[in-house]
Amino acid sequence: MKTDVTEMLGIEHPIFMSGMSWISVPDMVVAVAEAGGCGILATGVLDADETRQAIKEIREKTDKPFAANVTLLFPGAAQNAAVLLEEQVPVINFSLGKGDWIVQGAHSYGGKVFATVTNIRHAKRAQDYGCDGVIVTGNEAAAHGEPPTTFCLVPSIAGQLDIPVVAAGGVADGRGLAAALALGAEGVAMGTRFMTTKESPLHENFKQLSIEKDVYDTLYSKRFDGLWCRVLDTKGARKAIKRGLNPIQLLKAIPNSRAIAQMLKLPYWKLFLGVMASLKDGTENAKQLAYMANAFKLLRVATEKGDTVEGVLTVGQSTGLIQDIPTVEEVMQRTVKEAEEVITNLTTKV
């Protein structure tokens, strides 16, 4: 299957694996690359040295194109982005911030850059400062999609850009891939589907829950990590959203944010000052840091320990389309095959 994205990146299939913290690790990126797609290494929970080592590990295991992401709102993101540029990562994906300097750096060595966006204003800005494509995240997606749905958001943005659009949100099979192409996208990004595969490091408890849950079994709120976020409907998620950032949770954020600083090997004072200075309103930034600190702890508890009582897992509504735990290769092959069959069948109808 050829699209503008496959031709640009030199990949076989127009399918990305989304960059998911504690999930999109080197072995997952390699599995997706070897299966013909583009895996995105998640660097949000890595420090600069760990990011560099992860890139080297990927390159030792595959010679196929791959990507890595930076969420510019996160602490340590600028340092990680610098490492991606130094290591000349083939494709860089950034979100929640202005990445014009990343574009300039990547283009200097022939790299490609995709910005993750949720509205046309950010998409046009990304195009204006030279991004090679955008990943458009609809409401159905895990984590940070905003209210517009993929079915409306993708064509509205694709119709106003000259660069390729990759659709994210609600895609977990070939029907979704075919639909995204019909909407004007040149590829798709899947997170929830790849999360529930044999190679995925996600705890088995949540892999089983992903199979059991329906399209209705997610929660969408700004009261989990401070941004619009979609998570699996569990007891832990309901408790976290109900609590929000009450006074007790605000106090808990202090040791949790210190744990983030320790994880990223950043001096705590530097982490705090960086967050305070990142936007005009320091109070809002401190509040966002508190939300993120508490959310990171709950996400890690879910992903690594499988705690369904306290842990919280970000998933898309496409969890209701997942009925098994295949290999990454099986996901890739059957997604492409099904998409081709859907497109053929539509052609006969037309």
PyMOL commands that set and color helices and strands:
alter all, ss='L'
color gray80, all
select helices_A, chain A and resi 4-9+26-34+48-61+77-86+100-107+120-128+150-158+174-182+192-195+204-212+235-243+247-263+268-278+282-305+317-321+328-349
alter helices_A, ss='H'
color red, helices_A
select strands_A, chain A and resi 15-17+38-42+67-71+91-95+112-117+133-137+165-168+187-190+218-221+229-232
alter strands_A, ss='S'
color yellow, strands_A
deselect
rebuild
show_as cartoon
